[in-house]
Structures are given as structure tokens and as C-alpha cells.
Amino acid sequence: MADKQEVFEKPNGDPEKAGKAHSIVSTLSTDSADLKLRIHGEKNPHYVHDLTWTEEEEKRIVRIFDFKVLTWIFVMFFFLQLDRGNMSNALTDNLMADLGVDLNTITLGTTIFIIFFCVFEIPSNMIIRRVGPHRWIPFLMFFWGLATAAQVFLKDRASFFICRALVGTFEAGYIPGIAIYLTTYYKRDEMALRLSVFWSSLAVANSSAGVLAYFILQLRGKGGLTGWKWLFLIEGLATAAVGVLSFFILPEGPTSTKGYLRFDGFLTERQELIAITRLIRDDPSKADPLKKVVPREDVWRALTSTKLWPNLLIGFFGLLPSTPIGGFAPLILKMLGFDGLKANLMTIPGYLMGLFVMSTVSFSSDRYNERAFHGAVATLYYACCVASLALLPIGASKYSLYVALIFTMGGSTCWHPVNAAWIASNTAGTGKRTIALAMYIMSVNLTGIAGSNVFRANAAPRFITGMWILFGSLAITISLFIFQRYHFRYLNAKRARITKDWTDDDWRNYNATTTDDGDDRLDFVYTY
């Protein structure tokens, strides 16, 4: 492979090409780019300015990360989704009757979970930046596993609310923490596919959850416990056990893979240097290896970023249908007249279809380094499926409704990794990116409050009015994807015009005097 300085070539003032660049274009001058990388690279002892490597060497390192790091993250997220999704399975085992509550109480419990999740999301991610994801994430996992298992002691409405609050508190910070953790291994144009693998465990977990629930719920009466109590107990303790193992399996980063259950480590010394150098050349903001408190300025910059908020709204409106459709799918099938236990198994094809669609969209998005149109087209598919559930005649058979529901579940999160990768690649430095991803996961989970109130008990089992509300939210999402594409294109063109005639001295003066930081700098190029 030729000298890696090629990744800092000029975009020739073409905003279309600039937006699709596979790395941050540090400047319009090779010398200035060279100077900036030396300044940033000196923050990291593993960065080697003149290091070169072959394409095969880089691919081998990425494969190691995929096999050694990403696969375990997949396992961890699998158990997260088991714990988050088992409530829908428990509802098919008469949980409401056992606790003496109705569907509106369950909806309120979901709201309490989300409120506690969102309240602790940013503080948890600030702790992650301080102590490191490899320590904080296993800690969270262990305790939300125990909180899930503690639901075996549920007796009434109050205890139900308390347990939902505890689970929400400890799950806060996990997903954006994992996304930040992955950015320490992968470049910007590698992230969407890896986040797709990460979120694909959601589909696998949901599919497996139906099978597990089918067998576990049949333990009702064993040991004096109901089936849903066995479900919470078994899956909660399994999650806590995986959390303990994660303390010894997750490395701190590419240069700290030796020890514990990692034994002699993943990489050679040369591979470690390549792993770090390639990341910094792709994004100089990743140069600083130190654990630190997220500065207040980064928190404020993320909260007030007008460039970030459209992506947050995409997450809110685009995933609004996921809670009522995905969360209540087994219950909807039971209301349509299918057997309660079998309803859990009948949702599996929907999750498998979702896995296929999401992986396809994410792979294509990384392949062509394009985000907005991929997200818009994927959302259009989802919107058409939701509309079909509303448009089917009132007298439609339960089997036609079932088929429509399966196709709808297949589109529920198909663009989600693309949007998360889009935020990660267009937000710098690390502190702001940490808060931005936390905000995104907050926006996604806040949909649960609105989404859980779309389907009301008196509209069961078709929920036609609710379906049209969800269709409207998806139409808004498509508009936001298109808006954000041309928003970033405009910003790239504006910056190119400002710096078009700048000399090396102009760039050196800018670097020495500017208060711009991260993606606010004039040499940062947005992808879209």
C-alpha cells in the first residue's frame, strides 16, 4: 500500500466528493495536513507518522477486531435485549392478572423505565469517559442482570414500578458506551456495518427470546413460581454472569489486549502501531489516549449543536413505531386469536427479516459511504408496511394480519445503525461524540414513552388510528433524512468557499488562533 498520506488529498472544492470522503480532510494543503497530524499524533505514543502498511495487513487487523472484540460485544448485547424484551413475553403468561394490573399499568411501567434510563444516560457516559468502557460496561451489565432477576419478587403495582426503575438506571449508558468503544477500533467508514452487527444481536435475541420463553414459561408452578418469574430469574442471572466474564474479556483498547482471559493478546507490536495510526489518520480527534472527565464545554457543544439535532429527531420519529409494534407483537397476536405461548414463536420470522434488512442496508451504506438516501429508502419500506396494517379490511383474516405484521417488524430498526454511525462520524472530538451518542440513545428511548401510549386497550386488536400516527412519524423521518443530507452538503460547500484561496500560512495562522474545535473546524468535512 502506498504512503497513507493519500487519505488527506484535496476534495477539489466539490462538496459532493467532500461529503463522501473516506476520512477527515484535515486541510487543503499536504504540508498543513502533515503538520496537523504531527501535532495530534504526538498525543498518542503509538502513533507513528511515517508508518506504512499493506492493505492485507490492515484487513487482517480488522478481522482480528471483528472476531475477538465484536463477537463478544454481540454476546453482551444479546443478553441486554433478552432483558429488555422479556416483558413482552411475560405478558403472554398472565403477568397482568397475577399482579392485578392492566395494560395501562404496564405502559406506565415502560414510561418509568425510560425516564430513569434517560436521566442517567449522560452521567453514565461521562463516567465511561473517565474510567473506560472496558470497566464501566461490565459493571452496568452485572447490576442490570441482578435487577432483572429481582423481578422474581414482584407482588404488586409498586414493586413492578421499582424494578422497572432499577433496570432502566443500570441499562443507561450501555449502548452509547459500546458505540464509543467501537470507535477506538474502527474507522469512520467501517462503523455502520459493525454497529449493524452490534444491533443485529437484537434480532437474534428477540428471535431466541420467543423460543426460550416458550419453554421457560412452561415452568409455571415449579418451585412455587409462575412462568414469567422463572423467565426473569433465569435470564437475569445469565446476564449477570456474562457481565462478570466481560470484566476479563474486554480489552481497554487495541494496545492493551494482553492479560486475563485474553492471555497473550490479540496483536503484535507492529499491528498495534498500525491499529492506532490508521485511526488517527482517519480522525485526528482520536489521538488523545488519556481517560479524562468530559469537559463542560463538550457537553454544552453537543446539547446546542444544530447539526446534531436533526439526527436525534430521526431517531425519535423513526423508531416511534418500534415500541408499540415490536414490544406488543406477541400480545397483539394473542388478541388476534393465536395461542399465547405460540405467539412468542410466531414473532421469530419478523426479527429474522429485520436482521436481513438491517444488515443489507448497513453493508450497502458502508460500501458506498452514503447515509441519507439509505436511511430514507429503508424508512419508506417501513412506512409502507405500517400503512398496510391500517389499510387491511376490518374483516381481514388473522393470517393476513400476521403476514403484514411480520413484514412490518422486518423494517423496524433497519436504518438505526446507519444513523448512529452517521452521528459518530460527523461529531468530533471524543468528549462531544460521547455526549452526542448518549443524546441519540436518549432520543431513541424517549420514543418508548410516546410509542407505548399510541396503542390503547380500547382500540385492540387492530389499533388502526395508532397505525396512522406511526405512519405519520415515519413520513417525518424520511423528510429529516433528506434535509440532513442537503444540510451537510451546504455546510461542506460553505467551508470550501471560505478556505478556497487559503495558503499554508493562512492555515497555520488558523490552527494557531482558532477557537473552533472538532467538527466546528473549517477543515472538518461532513459525510452524508
C-alpha positions in Angstrom: 0.0 0.0 0.0 1.3 3.5 -0.8 2.1 6.1 1.8 -1.1 6.6 3.7 -0.8 10.4 3.3 -3.1 9.9 0.3 -6.1 9.9 2.6 -5.6 13.7 3.0 -5.9 14.7 -0.6 -7.9 17.8 -1.5 -11.6 17.4 -2.3 -11.1 19.9 -5.2 -13.9 22.1 -3.8 -16.5 19.6 -4.8 -18.9 19.3 -1.9 -20.4 16.0 -3.3 -17.0 14.4 -3.3 -16.0 16.0 0.0 -19.1 14.6 1.7 -18.2 11.1 0.5 -14.6 11.3 1.5 -13.5 8.2 3.5 -11.6 10.3 6.1 -11.4 13.7 7.6 -9.8 16.1 5.1 -7.5 17.9 7.5 -6.7 20.8 5.2 -6.4 21.9 1.6 -2.6 21.6 1.8 -0.4 18.5 2.2 2.1 20.4 4.3 -0.6 21.7 6.7 -2.1 18.2 6.9 1.3 16.9 7.7 1.8 19.5 10.4 -1.7 18.9 11.9 -1.1 15.1 12.1 2.2 15.6 13.8 0.6 17.8 16.4 -2.3 15.4 17.0 -0.3 12.3 16.7 2.2 13.4 19.4 -0.6 13.0 21.9 -0.5 9.2 21.4 2.7 7.3 21.9 1.6 4.6 19.5 1.1 6.9 16.5 4.0 6.7 14.0 3.9 9.4 11.5 5.9 7.7 8.7 4.5 4.3 9.2 3.2 2.5 6.1 1.5 -0.9 5.7 -0.2 -3.1 3.1 -3.9 -3.4 2.6 -3.8 -7.0 3.6 -2.1 -6.1 6.9 -4.9 -3.7 7.7 -7.6 -6.1 6.7 -6.1 -8.8 9.0 -6.2 -6.4 11.9 -9.8 -5.5 11.2 -10.7 -9.2 11.1 -9.0 -9.7 14.4 -11.1 -7.0 16.0 -14.2 -8.4 14.4 -13.5 -11.9 15.8 -12.0 -11.0 19.2 -13.9 -7.9 20.2 -17.1 -7.5 18.1 -18.2 -11.1 18.7 -18.2 -10.7 22.5 -20.0 -7.3 22.2 -22.6 -9.2 20.2 -23.0 -11.7 23.0 -23.3 -8.9 25.6 -25.9 -7.0 23.6 -27.8 -10.3 23.1 -28.3 -10.5 26.8 -29.2 -6.9 27.1 -32.0 -7.4 24.6 -33.2 -10.6 26.3 -33.6 -8.5 29.5 -35.3 -5.6 27.7 -37.6 -7.7 25.6 -38.7 -10.4 28.1 -41.5 -8.2 29.4 -43.5 -8.7 26.2 -43.0 -12.5 26.6 -44.0 -12.3 30.3 -47.3 -10.6 29.3 -48.4 -13.7 27.5 -48.1 -15.7 30.7 -50.8 -13.7 32.6 -48.4 -11.4 34.4 -51.1 -8.7 34.5 -53.6 -11.0 36.1 -51.0 -12.2 38.6 -50.1 -8.7 39.7 -53.6 -7.4 39.5 -52.8 -4.7 36.9 -54.0 -3.7 33.4 -52.2 -2.8 30.2 -52.2 0.9 31.1 -50.1 0.0 34.2 -47.6 -1.9 32.1 -47.4 1.2 29.8 -46.7 3.4 32.9 -44.0 0.9 33.9 -42.4 1.3 30.5 -42.5 5.1 30.9 -40.8 4.8 34.3 -38.1 2.6 32.8 -37.5 5.2 30.1 -37.4 8.2 32.4 -34.8 6.6 34.7 -32.9 5.4 31.6 -32.7 8.9 30.1 -32.0 10.7 33.4 -28.8 8.5 33.9 -27.8 8.3 30.3 -25.4 11.3 30.1 -24.0 10.9 33.6 -23.2 7.2 32.9 -21.4 8.1 29.7 -19.4 10.8 31.5 -18.3 8.1 33.9 -17.4 5.9 30.9 -15.1 8.5 29.6 -13.4 8.7 33.0 -13.0 5.0 33.9 -13.1 3.4 30.5 -15.8 1.4 28.7 -14.0 -1.9 29.4 -14.7 -1.5 33.1 -17.9 0.5 33.4 -19.9 -1.5 30.8 -19.4 -4.9 32.6 -20.3 -3.2 35.9 -23.6 -1.9 34.5 -24.3 -5.3 32.9 -23.8 -7.2 36.2 -26.2 -4.9 38.1 -29.0 -4.7 35.5 -28.8 -8.5 35.4 -29.4 -8.6 39.1 -32.2 -6.0 38.8 -33.9 -8.2 36.1 -33.6 -11.3 38.3 -35.1 -9.3 41.2 -38.4 -9.2 39.3 -38.9 -12.7 40.7 -40.1 -10.9 43.8 -42.8 -8.8 42.1 -46.0 -8.8 44.0 -48.0 -5.7 43.1 -48.0 -2.5 41.2 -45.5 -0.7 43.4 -42.8 -3.4 43.3 -43.3 -3.6 39.5 -42.5 0.2 39.2 -39.5 -0.1 41.5 -37.9 -2.9 39.5 -38.5 -1.1 36.1 -36.8 1.9 37.5 -33.7 -0.1 38.7 -33.4 -1.9 35.3 -33.6 1.5 33.5 -31.0 3.0 35.8 -28.4 0.3 35.2 -29.0 -0.1 31.5 -28.4 3.6 30.9 -25.0 4.3 29.2 -24.5 0.8 27.8 -25.4 1.3 24.1 -23.6 4.7 23.5 -20.7 3.4 25.6 -20.4 0.4 23.3 -20.6 2.7 20.2 -17.8 4.9 21.7 -15.8 1.7 22.5 -16.1 0.5 18.9 -14.7 3.9 17.6 -11.4 3.0 19.3 -11.1 0.0 16.9 -12.8 1.0 13.7 -12.5 3.9 11.2 -15.5 6.1 10.2 -16.3 4.1 7.0 -16.2 0.8 8.9 -18.7 1.8 11.7 -22.1 1.3 10.1 -21.6 -2.3 9.3 -20.1 -3.0 12.8 -23.0 -1.2 14.5 -25.3 -3.3 12.3 -23.6 -6.5 13.7 -24.0 -5.0 17.2 -27.7 -4.3 16.7 -28.3 -7.5 14.7 -27.9 -9.3 18.1 -31.2 -7.5 18.9 -33.0 -9.5 16.1 -31.2 -12.7 17.2 -32.1 -12.1 20.8 -35.7 -11.3 20.0 -36.0 -14.5 17.9 -34.3 -16.6 20.6 -36.4 -14.9 23.3 -39.5 -16.4 21.7 -38.1 -19.9 21.8 -36.7 -19.5 25.3 -39.9 -18.0 26.6 -41.9 -20.9 25.1 -40.0 -23.4 27.2 -39.3 -21.3 30.3 -42.9 -20.2 30.7 -44.0 -23.8 30.9 -42.2 -24.0 34.2 -45.2 -22.3 35.8 -45.9 -23.9 39.1 -42.4 -25.3 39.5 -40.8 -24.2 42.8 -44.0 -22.3 43.6 -43.1 -19.7 40.9 -45.1 -18.5 37.9 -43.7 -18.9 34.4 -42.9 -15.3 34.0 -41.0 -15.2 37.3 -38.8 -18.1 36.1 -38.2 -16.1 32.9 -37.0 -13.0 34.7 -34.9 -15.1 37.1 -33.1 -17.3 34.6 -32.4 -14.5 32.0 -31.4 -12.0 34.7 -28.8 -14.3 36.4 -27.4 -15.3 32.9 -26.9 -11.6 32.1 -25.1 -11.0 35.5 -22.8 -14.0 34.7 -21.9 -12.5 31.3 -21.2 -9.2 33.0 -18.7 -10.8 35.3 -17.0 -12.6 32.3 -16.8 -9.3 30.4 -14.5 -7.8 33.1 -11.9 -10.3 32.0 -12.6 -10.5 28.2 -13.0 -6.8 27.1 -9.6 -5.2 26.5 -9.0 -1.5 27.2 -8.1 -0.8 23.6 -6.0 -2.0 20.6 -2.7 -1.6 22.5 -3.9 -3.2 25.8 -5.2 -6.7 24.8 -2.9 -8.9 26.9 -3.9 -10.5 30.2 -6.8 -12.2 32.0 -8.9 -14.3 29.6 -7.2 -12.6 26.6 -4.0 -14.4 27.5 -1.2 -13.3 25.2 -3.2 -10.6 23.5 -4.6 -10.1 20.0 -2.0 -8.1 18.2 1.8 -8.0 17.6 3.7 -4.8 18.4 3.6 -3.7 14.7 -0.1 -4.4 14.4 -0.7 -2.3 17.5 1.1 0.6 15.8 -0.9 0.2 12.6 -4.2 -0.1 14.5 -3.6 3.3 16.3 -2.0 5.1 13.4 -4.8 4.2 10.9 -7.4 5.5 13.3 -5.7 8.8 13.9 -5.1 9.4 10.2 -8.8 8.8 9.7 -9.8 11.0 12.6 -7.2 13.1 14.4 -9.5 13.6 17.4 -8.9 10.0 18.4 -5.2 10.8 19.1 -5.7 11.5 22.8 -5.4 8.2 24.7 -6.0 9.6 28.2 -9.0 8.8 30.3 -10.5 12.1 31.4 -13.6 13.9 32.6 -15.8 15.1 29.7 -15.3 18.9 29.7 -18.4 21.0 30.3 -17.7 22.7 27.0 -18.1 19.4 25.2 -21.4 18.7 26.9 -22.7 22.2 26.0 -21.4 21.9 22.4 -23.3 18.6 22.0 -26.5 19.9 23.6 -26.6 23.1 21.4 -25.4 21.6 18.2 -27.9 22.4 15.4 -26.1 19.9 13.2 -26.8 17.1 15.6 -30.5 17.7 16.4 -31.9 16.5 13.0 -30.2 13.1 13.6 -31.7 13.0 17.1 -35.2 13.7 15.7 -34.6 11.0 13.1 -34.1 8.6 16.0 -37.2 9.8 17.8 -39.7 9.8 15.0 -38.1 6.8 13.1 -38.2 4.4 16.0 -41.5 5.6 17.4 -43.3 2.6 15.9 -40.8 0.1 17.4 -42.3 0.1 20.9 -46.0 -0.5 20.1 -45.3 -2.8 17.2 -42.3 -4.8 18.4 -42.9 -4.6 22.1 -46.5 -5.7 21.9 -46.3 -8.1 18.9 -46.8 -11.3 20.9 -49.7 -9.7 22.8 -51.3 -8.5 19.5 -51.1 -12.0 18.1 -52.7 -13.3 21.2 -55.5 -10.7 20.9 -56.0 -11.8 17.2 -56.8 -15.3 18.4 -53.5 -17.1 18.3 -52.3 -19.3 21.2 -50.5 -17.2 23.8 -47.4 -19.4 24.1 -47.2 -20.0 20.3 -47.5 -16.2 19.8 -43.9 -15.8 21.1 -42.6 -18.3 18.5 -44.6 -16.6 15.7 -42.7 -13.3 16.0 -39.4 -15.0 15.1 -39.7 -14.6 11.3 -40.2 -10.8 11.8 -37.0 -10.5 13.8 -35.1 -12.6 11.3 -36.4 -10.5 8.4 -35.3 -7.4 10.4 -31.8 -8.8 10.7 -31.6 -9.4 7.0 -32.9 -5.9 6.0 -30.7 -4.1 8.6 -27.5 -5.9 7.6 -28.2 -5.3 3.9 -28.8 -1.5 4.4 -25.8 -1.1 6.7 -23.4 -3.1 4.4 -24.5 -1.0 1.4 -24.2 2.2 3.4 -20.6 1.5 4.3 -19.8 0.1 0.8 -20.9 3.4 -0.9 -20.1 5.6 2.2 -23.6 7.1 1.9 -26.0 7.6 4.8 -29.1 9.8 4.0 -30.6 8.1 1.0 -30.1 4.6 2.6 -31.9 5.8 5.7 -34.7 7.4 3.7 -35.4 4.4 1.4 -35.3 2.0 4.4 -37.8 4.1 6.2 -40.0 4.3 3.2 -40.2 0.4 3.2 -41.1 0.5 6.9 -43.8 3.2 6.3 -45.5 1.1 3.6 -45.6 -1.9 5.9 -47.2 0.1 8.7 -49.7 1.5 6.2 -50.7 -2.0 5.2 -51.6 -2.9 8.7 -54.0 0.1 8.8 -55.4 -0.4 5.3 -56.3 -4.1 5.5 -60.1 -4.5 5.8 -61.7 -4.8 9.2 -62.8 -8.4 8.3 -59.3 -9.4 7.2 -58.3 -12.9 8.5 -55.8 -13.1 11.3 -53.4 -14.8 9.0 -53.2 -11.9 6.6 -52.7 -9.5 9.5 -50.0 -11.8 10.8 -48.1 -11.7 7.5 -48.4 -7.9 7.4 -47.1 -7.7 11.0 -44.0 -9.8 10.1 -43.1 -7.6 7.2 -43.5 -4.6 9.4 -41.3 -5.9 12.1 -38.7 -6.5 9.4 -38.3 -2.8 8.8 -38.4 -1.6 12.4 -34.7 -0.8 13.0 -33.2 -1.3 9.5 -31.6 2.2 9.3 -30.7 2.5 13.0 -27.0 1.6 12.7 -26.6 3.9 9.7 -27.9 6.9 11.7 -25.7 6.0 14.7 -22.6 5.7 12.5 -23.6 9.0 10.8 -23.6 10.7 14.2 -20.3 9.1 15.3 -18.5 10.1 12.0 -19.8 13.7 11.9 -19.1 14.5 15.6 -15.7 15.3 17.0 -13.8 15.3 19.4 -14.2 12.4 21.7 -16.0 14.2 24.5 -18.6 15.7 22.3 -19.0 12.4 20.4 -19.6 10.6 23.8 -22.4 13.0 24.7 -23.8 13.1 21.2 -24.2 9.3 21.2 -25.7 9.4 24.6 -28.2 12.0 23.4 -29.1 9.8 20.4 -29.8 6.8 22.6 -31.9 9.0 24.8 -33.9 10.2 21.9 -34.4 6.7 20.7 -35.6 5.6 24.1 -37.9 8.6 24.7 -39.9 7.2 21.8 -40.9 4.4 24.2 -42.9 6.9 26.3 -44.8 8.2 23.3 -44.9 4.9 21.5 -46.2 2.9 24.5 -49.2 5.3 24.6 -50.1 5.0 20.9 -51.9 1.7 21.2 -54.7 1.9 23.8 -56.6 -1.0 25.2 -60.0 0.1 23.8 -58.6 0.0 20.2 -57.4 -3.6 20.3 -56.5 -5.6 18.4 -56.2 -3.6 15.1 -55.1 -0.2 16.6 -55.9 1.4 13.2 -55.7 5.0 14.5 -52.4 4.2 16.2 -51.0 2.8 12.9 -51.8 6.0 11.1 -50.0 8.0 13.8 -46.9 5.8 13.3 -47.1 6.2 9.5 -47.0 10.0 10.0 -43.9 9.7 12.2 -42.2 7.8 9.5 -43.1 10.4 6.9 -41.4 13.0 9.1 -38.3 10.7 9.4 -37.9 10.5 5.6 -38.1 14.3 5.3 -35.4 14.6 8.0 -33.1 12.2 6.3 -33.3 14.3 3.1 -33.0 17.6 4.9 -29.9 16.4 6.8 -28.2 15.3 3.6 -28.5 18.7 1.9 -27.8 20.5 5.2 -24.4 18.8 5.5 -23.8 19.3 1.7 -24.4 23.0 2.2 -22.0 23.2 5.2 -19.2 21.5 3.2 -19.7 23.8 0.3 -19.7 26.9 2.6 -16.4 25.8 4.2 -14.9 25.1 0.9 -15.7 28.6 -0.4 -14.3 30.2 2.7 -10.9 28.3 2.6 -10.6 28.0 -1.2 -7.8 30.6 -1.6 -6.1 30.0 1.7 -2.3 29.5 1.7 -0.2 27.3 4.0 0.4 30.4 6.1 -3.3 31.1 6.4 -3.9 27.5 7.6 -1.0 27.8 10.1 -2.5 31.1 11.4 -5.9 29.4 11.7 -4.6 26.5 13.6 -2.7 28.8 16.0 -5.6 31.3 16.6 -8.9 29.5 16.2 -11.3 28.6 19.0 -13.1 26.2 16.7 -12.8 22.6 17.9 -13.7 19.2 16.5 -16.4 19.2 13.8 -16.7 23.0 14.1 -13.4 23.5 12.5 -13.3 24.7 8.9 -11.2 21.7 7.8 -13.8 19.2 9.0 -15.8 17.6 6.2 -19.2 16.0 6.9 -20.3 12.8 5.3 -23.8 12.4 4.1 
